[in-house]
Amino acid sequence: GAVRVGIAGVPGRSVEDCDPIVGDGLSMPVHWGGEEDIGARRDQPISLHFRLTAAELFAVEWLD
């Protein structure tokens, strides 16, 4: 399975742009085209979208 994460309203950060996250792990960073930067201002509220394909998601941790 795989997990993809998108950030609503941020160009280049949709679930389609997200590199698939595959495997079991406690620390799996999200990348969009190899980049980790979320592409939003620090003070801008964001909405995350998750797409799971034959996968389970047990937790999300936001690191600043």
N, CA, C, O and CB atoms as a CASP TS submission, in Angstrom:
PFRMAT TS
TARGET T0000
AUTHOR 0000-0000-0000
METHOD Language model
MODEL 1
PARENT N/A
ATOM      1  N   GLY     1       0.823  -1.192   0.000  1.00  0.00           N
ATOM      2  CA  GLY     1       0.000   0.000   0.000  1.00  0.00           C
ATOM      3  C   GLY     1       0.861   1.248   0.000  1.00  0.00           C
ATOM      4  O   GLY     1       2.090   1.188   0.039  1.00  0.00           O
ATOM      5  N   ALA     2       0.181   2.370  -0.044  1.00  0.00           N
ATOM      6  CA  ALA     2       0.878   3.654  -0.065  1.00  0.00           C
ATOM      7  C   ALA     2      -0.008   4.733   0.536  1.00  0.00           C
ATOM      8  O   ALA     2      -1.235   4.633   0.531  1.00  0.00           O
ATOM      9  CB  ALA     2       1.290   4.033  -1.502  1.00  0.00           C
ATOM     10  N   VAL     3       0.643   5.766   1.052  1.00  0.00           N
ATOM     11  CA  VAL     3      -0.032   6.953   1.578  1.00  0.00           C
ATOM     12  C   VAL     3       0.502   8.151   0.818  1.00  0.00           C
ATOM     13  O   VAL     3       1.701   8.251   0.556  1.00  0.00           O
ATOM     14  CB  VAL     3       0.189   7.115   3.128  1.00  0.00           C
ATOM     15  N   ARG     4      -0.395   9.056   0.467  1.00  0.00           N
ATOM     16  CA  ARG     4      -0.013  10.330  -0.148  1.00  0.00           C
ATOM     17  C   ARG     4      -0.689  11.441   0.640  1.00  0.00           C
ATOM     18  O   ARG     4      -1.803  11.276   1.137  1.00  0.00           O
ATOM     19  CB  ARG     4      -0.414  10.386  -1.673  1.00  0.00           C
ATOM     20  N   VAL     5      -0.003  12.574   0.750  1.00  0.00           N
ATOM     21  CA  VAL     5      -0.519  13.711   1.507  1.00  0.00           C
ATOM     22  C   VAL     5      -0.537  14.938   0.610  1.00  0.00           C
ATOM     23  O   VAL     5       0.415  15.201  -0.124  1.00  0.00           O
ATOM     24  CB  VAL     5       0.333  13.971   2.778  1.00  0.00           C
ATOM     25  N   GLY     6      -1.630  15.684   0.679  1.00  0.00           N
ATOM     26  CA  GLY     6      -1.737  16.923  -0.071  1.00  0.00           C
ATOM     27  C   GLY     6      -2.054  18.078   0.858  1.00  0.00           C
ATOM     28  O   GLY     6      -2.612  17.883   1.938  1.00  0.00           O
ATOM     29  N   ILE     7      -1.699  19.277   0.437  1.00  0.00           N
ATOM     30  CA  ILE     7      -2.025  20.495   1.181  1.00  0.00           C
ATOM     31  C   ILE     7      -2.951  21.312   0.296  1.00  0.00           C
ATOM     32  O   ILE     7      -2.579  21.733  -0.800  1.00  0.00           O
ATOM     33  CB  ILE     7      -0.728  21.314   1.580  1.00  0.00           C
ATOM     34  N   ALA     8      -4.165  21.530   0.791  1.00  0.00           N
ATOM     35  CA  ALA     8      -5.194  22.225   0.008  1.00  0.00           C
ATOM     36  C   ALA     8      -4.756  23.643  -0.337  1.00  0.00           C
ATOM     37  O   ALA     8      -4.270  24.385   0.516  1.00  0.00           O
ATOM     38  CB  ALA     8      -6.521  22.260   0.778  1.00  0.00           C
ATOM     39  N   GLY     9      -4.939  24.003  -1.606  1.00  0.00           N
ATOM     40  CA  GLY     9      -4.687  25.367  -2.058  1.00  0.00           C
ATOM     41  C   GLY     9      -3.240  25.757  -2.255  1.00  0.00           C
ATOM     42  O   GLY     9      -2.956  26.926  -2.515  1.00  0.00           O
ATOM     43  N   VAL    10      -2.316  24.818  -2.139  1.00  0.00           N
ATOM     44  CA  VAL    10      -0.894  25.119  -2.337  1.00  0.00           C
ATOM     45  C   VAL    10      -0.442  24.433  -3.621  1.00  0.00           C
ATOM     46  O   VAL    10      -0.397  23.204  -3.677  1.00  0.00           O
ATOM     47  CB  VAL    10      -0.026  24.650  -1.106  1.00  0.00           C
ATOM     48  N   PRO    11      -0.106  25.207  -4.654  1.00  0.00           N
ATOM     49  CA  PRO    11       0.324  24.618  -5.925  1.00  0.00           C
ATOM     50  C   PRO    11       1.534  23.699  -5.751  1.00  0.00           C
ATOM     51  O   PRO    11       2.481  24.032  -5.038  1.00  0.00           O
ATOM     52  CB  PRO    11       0.655  25.720  -6.926  1.00  0.00           C
ATOM     53  N   GLY    12       1.491  22.554  -6.402  1.00  0.00           N
ATOM     54  CA  GLY    12       2.594  21.607  -6.332  1.00  0.00           C
ATOM     55  C   GLY    12       2.599  20.749  -5.085  1.00  0.00           C
ATOM     56  O   GLY    12       3.534  19.978  -4.869  1.00  0.00           O
ATOM     57  N   ARG    13       1.557  20.870  -4.249  1.00  0.00           N
ATOM     58  CA  ARG    13       1.513  20.114  -2.995  1.00  0.00           C
ATOM     59  C   ARG    13       0.214  19.309  -2.861  1.00  0.00           C
ATOM     60  O   ARG    13      -0.270  19.091  -1.751  1.00  0.00           O
ATOM     61  CB  ARG    13       1.660  21.065  -1.804  1.00  0.00           C
ATOM     62  N   SER    14      -0.338  18.875  -3.976  1.00  0.00           N
ATOM     63  CA  SER    14      -1.563  18.073  -3.956  1.00  0.00           C
ATOM     64  C   SER    14      -1.214  16.608  -3.682  1.00  0.00           C
ATOM     65  O   SER    14      -0.043  16.230  -3.698  1.00  0.00           O
ATOM     66  CB  SER    14      -2.336  18.209  -5.302  1.00  0.00           C
ATOM     67  N   VAL    15      -2.233  15.790  -3.432  1.00  0.00           N
ATOM     68  CA  VAL    15      -1.976  14.358  -3.236  1.00  0.00           C
ATOM     69  C   VAL    15      -1.389  13.738  -4.506  1.00  0.00           C
ATOM     70  O   VAL    15      -0.614  12.785  -4.429  1.00  0.00           O
ATOM     71  CB  VAL    15      -3.279  13.623  -2.835  1.00  0.00           C
ATOM     72  N   GLU    16      -1.750  14.270  -5.655  1.00  0.00           N
ATOM     73  CA  GLU    16      -1.188  13.763  -6.911  1.00  0.00           C
ATOM     74  C   GLU    16       0.299  14.093  -7.037  1.00  0.00           C
ATOM     75  O   GLU    16       1.051  13.336  -7.650  1.00  0.00           O
ATOM     76  CB  GLU    16      -1.952  14.344  -8.102  1.00  0.00           C
ATOM     77  N   ASP    17       0.727  15.223  -6.459  1.00  0.00           N
ATOM     78  CA  ASP    17       2.133  15.633  -6.509  1.00  0.00           C
ATOM     79  C   ASP    17       2.994  14.913  -5.480  1.00  0.00           C
ATOM     80  O   ASP    17       4.219  14.890  -5.601  1.00  0.00           O
ATOM     81  CB  ASP    17       2.240  17.124  -6.299  1.00  0.00           C
ATOM     82  N   CYS    18       2.359  14.324  -4.466  1.00  0.00           N
ATOM     83  CA  CYS    18       3.084  13.699  -3.359  1.00  0.00           C
ATOM     84  C   CYS    18       3.769  12.410  -3.812  1.00  0.00           C
ATOM     85  O   CYS    18       3.179  11.587  -4.510  1.00  0.00           O
ATOM     86  CB  CYS    18       2.129  13.409  -2.192  1.00  0.00           C
ATOM     87  N   ASP    19       5.016  12.257  -3.401  1.00  0.00           N
ATOM     88  CA  ASP    19       5.721  10.997  -3.629  1.00  0.00           C
ATOM     89  C   ASP    19       5.096   9.952  -2.697  1.00  0.00           C
ATOM     90  O   ASP    19       4.911  10.238  -1.514  1.00  0.00           O
ATOM     91  CB  ASP    19       7.282  11.146  -3.373  1.00  0.00           C
ATOM     92  N   PRO    20       4.767   8.759  -3.185  1.00  0.00           N
ATOM     93  CA  PRO    20       4.132   7.756  -2.332  1.00  0.00           C
ATOM     94  C   PRO    20       4.999   7.404  -1.121  1.00  0.00           C
ATOM     95  O   PRO    20       6.215   7.241  -1.232  1.00  0.00           O
ATOM     96  CB  PRO    20       3.835   6.498  -3.140  1.00  0.00           C
ATOM     97  N   ILE    21       4.351   7.293   0.021  1.00  0.00           N
ATOM     98  CA  ILE    21       5.019   6.858   1.250  1.00  0.00           C
ATOM     99  C   ILE    21       4.692   5.377   1.404  1.00  0.00           C
ATOM    100  O   ILE    21       3.529   4.999   1.544  1.00  0.00           O
ATOM    101  CB  ILE    21       4.552   7.706   2.525  1.00  0.00           C
ATOM    102  N   VAL    22       5.727   4.547   1.375  1.00  0.00           N
ATOM    103  CA  VAL    22       5.549   3.102   1.378  1.00  0.00           C
ATOM    104  C   VAL    22       6.378   2.504   2.509  1.00  0.00           C
ATOM    105  O   VAL    22       7.513   2.920   2.740  1.00  0.00           O
ATOM    106  CB  VAL    22       5.950   2.487   0.008  1.00  0.00           C
ATOM    107  N   GLY    23       5.813   1.536   3.205  1.00  0.00           N
ATOM    108  CA  GLY    23       6.551   0.815   4.235  1.00  0.00           C
ATOM    109  C   GLY    23       6.070   1.155   5.633  1.00  0.00           C
ATOM    110  O   GLY    23       5.271   2.069   5.837  1.00  0.00           O
ATOM    111  N   ASP    24       6.575   0.401   6.579  1.00  0.00           N
ATOM    112  CA  ASP    24       6.267   0.626   7.986  1.00  0.00           C
ATOM    113  C   ASP    24       7.354   1.492   8.584  1.00  0.00           C
ATOM    114  O   ASP    24       8.538   1.284   8.323  1.00  0.00           O
ATOM    115  CB  ASP    24       6.136  -0.714   8.760  1.00  0.00           C
ATOM    116  N   GLY    25       6.958   2.448   9.375  1.00  0.00           N
ATOM    117  CA  GLY    25       7.969   3.276  10.009  1.00  0.00           C
ATOM    118  C   GLY    25       7.349   4.280  10.955  1.00  0.00           C
ATOM    119  O   GLY    25       6.175   4.632  10.835  1.00  0.00           O
ATOM    120  N   LEU    26       8.152   4.732  11.894  1.00  0.00           N
ATOM    121  CA  LEU    26       7.689   5.727  12.847  1.00  0.00           C
ATOM    122  C   LEU    26       8.009   7.146  12.398  1.00  0.00           C
ATOM    123  O   LEU    26       7.460   8.109  12.933  1.00  0.00           O
ATOM    124  CB  LEU    26       8.302   5.468  14.200  1.00  0.00           C
ATOM    125  N   SER    27       8.883   7.275  11.432  1.00  0.00           N
ATOM    126  CA  SER    27       9.276   8.597  10.956  1.00  0.00           C
ATOM    127  C   SER    27       9.395   8.554   9.438  1.00  0.00           C
ATOM    128  O   SER    27      10.455   8.246   8.894  1.00  0.00           O
ATOM    129  CB  SER    27      10.617   9.056  11.608  1.00  0.00           C
ATOM    130  N   MET    28       8.300   8.865   8.767  1.00  0.00           N
ATOM    131  CA  MET    28       8.262   8.799   7.305  1.00  0.00           C
ATOM    132  C   MET    28       7.949  10.208   6.789  1.00  0.00           C
ATOM    133  O   MET    28       6.785  10.608   6.801  1.00  0.00           O
ATOM    134  CB  MET    28       7.189   7.745   6.798  1.00  0.00           C
ATOM    135  N   PRO    29       8.938  10.961   6.341  1.00  0.00           N
ATOM    136  CA  PRO    29       8.688  12.326   5.873  1.00  0.00           C
ATOM    137  C   PRO    29       7.884  12.346   4.574  1.00  0.00           C
ATOM    138  O   PRO    29       7.913  11.397   3.789  1.00  0.00           O
ATOM    139  CB  PRO    29      10.007  13.061   5.672  1.00  0.00           C
ATOM    140  N   VAL    30       7.179  13.436   4.372  1.00  0.00           N
ATOM    141  CA  VAL    30       6.385  13.635   3.160  1.00  0.00           C
ATOM    142  C   VAL    30       7.204  14.451   2.171  1.00  0.00           C
ATOM    143  O   VAL    30       7.833  15.442   2.544  1.00  0.00           O
ATOM    144  CB  VAL    30       5.030  14.342   3.479  1.00  0.00           C
ATOM    145  N   HIS    31       7.195  14.032   0.902  1.00  0.00           N
ATOM    146  CA  HIS    31       7.907  14.749  -0.159  1.00  0.00           C
ATOM    147  C   HIS    31       6.975  14.963  -1.348  1.00  0.00           C
ATOM    148  O   HIS    31       6.147  14.111  -1.669  1.00  0.00           O
ATOM    149  CB  HIS    31       9.181  13.971  -0.598  1.00  0.00           C
ATOM    150  N   TRP    32       7.125  16.096  -1.981  1.00  0.00           N
ATOM    151  CA  TRP    32       6.423  16.399  -3.229  1.00  0.00           C
ATOM    152  C   TRP    32       7.495  16.653  -4.269  1.00  0.00           C
ATOM    153  O   TRP    32       8.175  17.678  -4.220  1.00  0.00           O
ATOM    154  CB  TRP    32       5.444  17.638  -3.082  1.00  0.00           C
ATOM    155  N   GLY    33       7.654  15.743  -5.201  1.00  0.00           N
ATOM    156  CA  GLY    33       8.710  15.877  -6.201  1.00  0.00           C
ATOM    157  C   GLY    33      10.088  15.953  -5.572  1.00  0.00           C
ATOM    158  O   GLY    33      10.966  16.656  -6.073  1.00  0.00           O
ATOM    159  N   GLY    34      10.283  15.225  -4.467  1.00  0.00           N
ATOM    160  CA  GLY    34      11.573  15.203  -3.784  1.00  0.00           C
ATOM    161  C   GLY    34      11.793  16.339  -2.803  1.00  0.00           C
ATOM    162  O   GLY    34      12.827  16.373  -2.135  1.00  0.00           O
ATOM    163  N   GLU    35      10.854  17.269  -2.693  1.00  0.00           N
ATOM    164  CA  GLU    35      10.996  18.414  -1.787  1.00  0.00           C
ATOM    165  C   GLU    35      10.140  18.227  -0.539  1.00  0.00           C
ATOM    166  O   GLU    35       9.017  17.729  -0.625  1.00  0.00           O
ATOM    167  CB  GLU    35      10.608  19.721  -2.503  1.00  0.00           C
ATOM    168  N   GLU    36      10.665  18.623   0.624  1.00  0.00           N
ATOM    169  CA  GLU    36       9.925  18.527   1.883  1.00  0.00           C
ATOM    170  C   GLU    36       9.178  19.812   2.229  1.00  0.00           C
ATOM    171  O   GLU    36       8.217  19.765   2.996  1.00  0.00           O
ATOM    172  CB  GLU    36      10.871  18.178   3.008  1.00  0.00           C
ATOM    173  N   ASP    37       9.586  20.944   1.694  1.00  0.00           N
ATOM    174  CA  ASP    37       8.970  22.225   2.030  1.00  0.00           C
ATOM    175  C   ASP    37       7.476  22.198   1.701  1.00  0.00           C
ATOM    176  O   ASP    37       7.090  21.769   0.614  1.00  0.00           O
ATOM    177  CB  ASP    37       9.669  23.378   1.274  1.00  0.00           C
ATOM    178  N   ILE    38       6.627  22.659   2.643  1.00  0.00           N
ATOM    179  CA  ILE    38       5.182  22.586   2.413  1.00  0.00           C
ATOM    180  C   ILE    38       4.677  23.652   1.459  1.00  0.00           C
ATOM    181  O   ILE    38       3.550  23.552   0.976  1.00  0.00           O
ATOM    182  CB  ILE    38       4.450  22.703   3.718  1.00  0.00           C
ATOM    183  N   GLY    39       5.473  24.666   1.176  1.00  0.00           N
ATOM    184  CA  GLY    39       5.085  25.677   0.198  1.00  0.00           C
ATOM    185  C   GLY    39       4.069  26.674   0.697  1.00  0.00           C
ATOM    186  O   GLY    39       3.459  27.379  -0.107  1.00  0.00           O
ATOM    187  N   ALA    40       3.864  26.757   2.014  1.00  0.00           N
ATOM    188  CA  ALA    40       2.922  27.713   2.599  1.00  0.00           C
ATOM    189  C   ALA    40       3.656  28.572   3.627  1.00  0.00           C
ATOM    190  O   ALA    40       4.671  28.165   4.191  1.00  0.00           O
ATOM    191  CB  ALA    40       1.711  26.977   3.256  1.00  0.00           C
ATOM    192  N   ARG    41       3.116  29.769   3.855  1.00  0.00           N
ATOM    193  CA  ARG    41       3.710  30.646   4.872  1.00  0.00           C
ATOM    194  C   ARG    41       3.533  30.034   6.258  1.00  0.00           C
ATOM    195  O   ARG    41       2.584  29.286   6.494  1.00  0.00           O
ATOM    196  CB  ARG    41       3.071  32.060   4.822  1.00  0.00           C
ATOM    197  N   ARG    42       4.423  30.343   7.148  1.00  0.00           N
ATOM    198  CA  ARG    42       4.397  29.800   8.511  1.00  0.00           C
ATOM    199  C   ARG    42       3.102  30.156   9.254  1.00  0.00           C
ATOM    200  O   ARG    42       2.603  29.344  10.034  1.00  0.00           O
ATOM    201  CB  ARG    42       5.600  30.317   9.297  1.00  0.00           C
ATOM    202  N   ASP    43       2.550  31.359   9.024  1.00  0.00           N
ATOM    203  CA  ASP    43       1.347  31.801   9.733  1.00  0.00           C
ATOM    204  C   ASP    43       0.059  31.455   8.981  1.00  0.00           C
ATOM    205  O   ASP    43      -1.027  31.818   9.433  1.00  0.00           O
ATOM    206  CB  ASP    43       1.411  33.298   9.968  1.00  0.00           C
ATOM    207  N   GLN    44       0.156  30.773   7.864  1.00  0.00           N
ATOM    208  CA  GLN    44      -1.000  30.427   7.039  1.00  0.00           C
ATOM    209  C   GLN    44      -1.621  29.113   7.515  1.00  0.00           C
ATOM    210  O   GLN    44      -0.925  28.101   7.599  1.00  0.00           O
ATOM    211  CB  GLN    44      -0.594  30.322   5.555  1.00  0.00           C
ATOM    212  N   PRO    45      -2.942  29.113   7.833  1.00  0.00           N
ATOM    213  CA  PRO    45      -3.577  27.839   8.175  1.00  0.00           C
ATOM    214  C   PRO    45      -3.606  26.917   6.958  1.00  0.00           C
ATOM    215  O   PRO    45      -3.741  27.379   5.825  1.00  0.00           O
ATOM    216  CB  PRO    45      -5.010  28.071   8.707  1.00  0.00           C
ATOM    217  N   ILE    46      -3.479  25.631   7.194  1.00  0.00           N
ATOM    218  CA  ILE    46      -3.493  24.671   6.090  1.00  0.00           C
ATOM    219  C   ILE    46      -4.455  23.528   6.395  1.00  0.00           C
ATOM    220  O   ILE    46      -4.784  23.266   7.552  1.00  0.00           O
ATOM    221  CB  ILE    46      -2.076  24.122   5.828  1.00  0.00           C
ATOM    222  N   SER    47      -4.891  22.864   5.353  1.00  0.00           N
ATOM    223  CA  SER    47      -5.696  21.649   5.466  1.00  0.00           C
ATOM    224  C   SER    47      -4.953  20.528   4.756  1.00  0.00           C
ATOM    225  O   SER    47      -4.574  20.660   3.593  1.00  0.00           O
ATOM    226  CB  SER    47      -7.131  21.849   4.861  1.00  0.00           C
ATOM    227  N   LEU    48      -4.751  19.429   5.463  1.00  0.00           N
ATOM    228  CA  LEU    48      -4.078  18.276   4.885  1.00  0.00           C
ATOM    229  C   LEU    48      -5.112  17.310   4.328  1.00  0.00           C
ATOM    230  O   LEU    48      -6.170  17.104   4.922  1.00  0.00           O
ATOM    231  CB  LEU    48      -3.186  17.577   5.932  1.00  0.00           C
ATOM    232  N   HIS    49      -4.797  16.726   3.195  1.00  0.00           N
ATOM    233  CA  HIS    49      -5.627  15.694   2.581  1.00  0.00           C
ATOM    234  C   HIS    49      -4.783  14.428   2.515  1.00  0.00           C
ATOM    235  O   HIS    49      -3.615  14.470   2.128  1.00  0.00           O
ATOM    236  CB  HIS    49      -6.141  16.125   1.149  1.00  0.00           C
ATOM    237  N   PHE    50      -5.378  13.309   2.894  1.00  0.00           N
ATOM    238  CA  PHE    50      -4.666  12.032   2.872  1.00  0.00           C
ATOM    239  C   PHE    50      -5.348  11.087   1.889  1.00  0.00           C
ATOM    240  O   PHE    50      -6.575  10.991   1.853  1.00  0.00           O
ATOM    241  CB  PHE    50      -4.613  11.401   4.290  1.00  0.00           C
ATOM    242  N   ARG    51      -4.550  10.401   1.102  1.00  0.00           N
ATOM    243  CA  ARG    51      -5.062   9.354   0.213  1.00  0.00           C
ATOM    244  C   ARG    51      -4.328   8.061   0.559  1.00  0.00           C
ATOM    245  O   ARG    51      -3.111   7.965   0.405  1.00  0.00           O
ATOM    246  CB  ARG    51      -4.868   9.735  -1.314  1.00  0.00           C
ATOM    247  N   LEU    52      -5.076   7.082   1.024  1.00  0.00           N
ATOM    248  CA  LEU    52      -4.511   5.791   1.394  1.00  0.00           C
ATOM    249  C   LEU    52      -4.950   4.748   0.380  1.00  0.00           C
ATOM    250  O   LEU    52      -6.138   4.627   0.077  1.00  0.00           O
ATOM    251  CB  LEU    52      -4.941   5.383   2.827  1.00  0.00           C
ATOM    252  N   THR    53      -3.999   4.005  -0.140  1.00  0.00           N
ATOM    253  CA  THR    53      -4.265   2.922  -1.077  1.00  0.00           C
ATOM    254  C   THR    53      -3.771   1.635  -0.441  1.00  0.00           C
ATOM    255  O   THR    53      -2.566   1.417  -0.320  1.00  0.00           O
ATOM    256  CB  THR    53      -3.579   3.174  -2.466  1.00  0.00           C
ATOM    257  N   ALA    54      -4.711   0.779  -0.031  1.00  0.00           N
ATOM    258  CA  ALA    54      -4.369  -0.477   0.639  1.00  0.00           C
ATOM    259  C   ALA    54      -3.393  -0.209   1.790  1.00  0.00           C
ATOM    260  O   ALA    54      -2.397  -0.917   1.943  1.00  0.00           O
ATOM    261  CB  ALA    54      -3.756  -1.487  -0.371  1.00  0.00           C
ATOM    262  N   ALA    55      -3.685   0.816   2.596  1.00  0.00           N
ATOM    263  CA  ALA    55      -2.785   1.221   3.674  1.00  0.00           C
ATOM    264  C   ALA    55      -3.590   1.607   4.909  1.00  0.00           C
ATOM    265  O   ALA    55      -4.795   1.847   4.834  1.00  0.00           O
ATOM    266  CB  ALA    55      -1.886   2.396   3.226  1.00  0.00           C
ATOM    267  N   GLU    56      -2.901   1.661   6.043  1.00  0.00           N
ATOM    268  CA  GLU    56      -3.478   2.140   7.289  1.00  0.00           C
ATOM    269  C   GLU    56      -2.582   3.223   7.842  1.00  0.00           C
ATOM    270  O   GLU    56      -1.357   3.131   7.758  1.00  0.00           O
ATOM    271  CB  GLU    56      -3.657   0.990   8.312  1.00  0.00           C
ATOM    272  N   LEU    57      -3.190   4.248   8.408  1.00  0.00           N
ATOM    273  CA  LEU    57      -2.454   5.357   8.997  1.00  0.00           C
ATOM    274  C   LEU    57      -2.835   5.409  10.466  1.00  0.00           C
ATOM    275  O   LEU    57      -4.013   5.548  10.794  1.00  0.00           O
ATOM    276  CB  LEU    57      -2.761   6.720   8.268  1.00  0.00           C
ATOM    277  N   PHE    58      -1.860   5.301  11.352  1.00  0.00           N
ATOM    278  CA  PHE    58      -2.130   5.244  12.769  1.00  0.00           C
ATOM    279  C   PHE    58      -1.866   6.571  13.489  1.00  0.00           C
ATOM    280  O   PHE    58      -2.441   6.815  14.550  1.00  0.00           O
ATOM    281  CB  PHE    58      -1.307   4.164  13.384  1.00  0.00           C
ATOM    282  N   ALA    59      -1.019   7.418  12.939  1.00  0.00           N
ATOM    283  CA  ALA    59      -0.713   8.680  13.604  1.00  0.00           C
ATOM    284  C   ALA    59      -0.062   9.647  12.619  1.00  0.00           C
ATOM    285  O   ALA    59       0.510   9.250  11.604  1.00  0.00           O
ATOM    286  CB  ALA    59       0.209   8.447  14.820  1.00  0.00           C
ATOM    287  N   VAL    60      -0.172  10.922  12.954  1.00  0.00           N
ATOM    288  CA  VAL    60       0.500  11.984  12.198  1.00  0.00           C
ATOM    289  C   VAL    60       1.166  12.905  13.212  1.00  0.00           C
ATOM    290  O   VAL    60       0.548  13.295  14.203  1.00  0.00           O
ATOM    291  CB  VAL    60      -0.511  12.780  11.273  1.00  0.00           C
ATOM    292  N   GLU    61       2.411  13.246  12.966  1.00  0.00           N
ATOM    293  CA  GLU    61       3.126  14.177  13.826  1.00  0.00           C
ATOM    294  C   GLU    61       3.636  15.319  12.958  1.00  0.00           C
ATOM    295  O   GLU    61       4.288  15.092  11.938  1.00  0.00           O
ATOM    296  CB  GLU    61       4.301  13.470  14.585  1.00  0.00           C
ATOM    297  N   TRP    62       3.338  16.538  13.365  1.00  0.00           N
ATOM    298  CA  TRP    62       3.779  17.723  12.632  1.00  0.00           C
ATOM    299  C   TRP    62       5.044  18.245  13.306  1.00  0.00           C
ATOM    300  O   TRP    62       5.015  18.601  14.484  1.00  0.00           O
ATOM    301  CB  TRP    62       2.658  18.827  12.591  1.00  0.00           C
ATOM    302  N   LEU    63       6.143  18.292  12.578  1.00  0.00           N
ATOM    303  CA  LEU    63       7.406  18.816  13.106  1.00  0.00           C
ATOM    304  C   LEU    63       7.699  20.143  12.449  1.00  0.00           C
ATOM    305  O   LEU    63       7.585  20.284  11.231  1.00  0.00           O
ATOM    306  CB  LEU    63       8.575  17.823  12.874  1.00  0.00           C
ATOM    307  N   ASP    64       8.062  21.082  13.228  1.00  0.00           N
ATOM    308  CA  ASP    64       8.345  22.429  12.739  1.00  0.00           C
ATOM    309  C   ASP    64       9.814  22.661  12.550  1.00  0.00           C
ATOM    310  O   ASP    64      10.220  23.749  12.142  1.00  0.00           O
ATOM    311  CB  ASP    64       7.794  23.455  13.678  1.00  0.00           C
TER
END
